Amino acid sequence: MLIAVPRERGPRERRVSLVPETVARITKMNHRVLVEEGAGMASGFSDQQYRDAGAEVARSEQGWMKSVDLVVTVQNTDFSPTSPFAFLREEAYIIGMLGPLSSPPEMYEVLLRNKLTAFSMDVMPRISRAQSMDVLSSMSTIAGYRAAIIGAEQLPRLFPLLMTAAGTITPAHVLVLGAGVAGLQAIATTHRLGAIVRAFDTRPVVREQVESLGASFLTLEIQTQQTTEGYAQALAEDIHQQEINLLSKPVSEADVVITTALIPGKPAPLLVTKEMVSSMRAGSVIVDLAAETGGNCELSQPGQRIVTDNGVTIDAPLNIASQLAPHASQLYSRNVLNFLNHLFAMGLGEEGKDLDVNDEIVSRTMILRGGKVLHEVLAQRMEQVRS
């Protein structure tokens, strides 16, 4: 197969879908890789590194992808009639984080007109045999680490306990709300930096993981079960209000609050109200990792860092994994390679063979096929736009 790696064109996007290390492994399987010039520069990978890995480097000209069989992207959002994707041949494949639960439905029209088959990595089923393909976990790991570093950088005091000749410096107190992959990485990182860490999650099943990383689990009389994908279930409105009331005191006592709560396909739940922010000490920091879907903090301004009237810094970064593009690209690229190996084993690209749509990994990630929408939620959203 001829596989294309385009330069990402989305705002704040510095990652690349395949790194030279992964390209070398793909070319050894007798596939050709065509990389758009400059595709890896923002992640620290030069065109020459791709050539050394066996790839061909293509100039950024209109129609440069017209003969490729498969395109691997991170989250290119430019699917306009003049984008490179508009020149793909009919029935080509595209793999990326295409966001069927959140991206504007209109962006898929070009892909549908060209009868492309599209796989979205961000709806990968969370089953054991798909763990090596789970891009959300990979990117959440980076996001949780980065959030901890942002909190330490913005807090105008030290994280660890220091006992010096001039006296004792008490450690900072960190509160992590949400103990998914991002939250657990934030816990681990802030604990390594020497802070006293507490964490809260409505799922009691994560308590053991939290405590194994050196944090104490904040016990509130609010519990919910996990979904089949491992996320916390949404709370009823009255229970959610009770949750907010119970979090008020822990938030006011924290030096750094890191929020990570997300509900796929829905706005992020409100966890930190403006009243809570006003109760925090001057110099305290909130890092809101849910800014992409509105934010867990009522005062968050997605993509911005603000300081409130009472001196609290609120950082609501967008596409935070892209801030550490070299390693983010490396992990994403390995996820994609594992997914490609799964598809190749099923006969992708072999004449006369068709993918098994009964395979759970294929059926859950294949959102478009031959001009038809297969993802139920995306189909509903597109129908609403068209009507």
Sequence and secondary structure as in RCSB ss.txt:
>XXXX:A:sequence
MLIAVPRERGPRERRVSLVPETVARITKMNHRVLVEEGAGMASGFSDQQYRDAGAEVARSEQGWMKSVDLVVTVQ
NTDFSPTSPFAFLREEAYIIGMLGPLSSPPEMYEVLLRNKLTAFSMDVMPRISRAQSMDVLSSMSTIAGYRAAII
GAEQLPRLFPLLMTAAGTITPAHVLVLGAGVAGLQAIATTHRLGAIVRAFDTRPVVREQVESLGASFLTLEIQTQ
QTTEGYAQALAEDIHQQEINLLSKPVSEADVVITTALIPGKPAPLLVTKEMVSSMRAGSVIVDLAAETGGNCELS
QPGQRIVTDNGVTIDAPLNIASQLAPHASQLYSRNVLNFLNHLFAMGLGEEGKDLDVNDEIVSRTMILRGGKVLH
EVLAQRMEQVRS
>XXXX:A:secstr
 EEEE    STT    SS HHHHHHHHTTT EEEEETTTTGGGT  HHHHHHTT EEE   TTTTTT SEEE SS
    STTSGGGG  TT EEEE   TTTS GGGGHHHHHTT EEEEGGG    GGGGGG HHHHHHHHHHHHHHHH
HHHHSSS SS EEETTEEE   EEEEE  SHHHHHHHHHHHHTT EEEEE S GGGHHHHHHTT EE   S    
B TTS B    HHHHHHHHHHHHHHHHH SEEEE    TTS     B HHHHHHS TT EEEETTGGGT SBTT 
 TT EEE TTS EEE  SSGGGGGHHHHHHHHHHHHHHHHHHHHHTTTT TT    TTSHHHHHHEEEETTEE  
HHHHHHHHHHH 
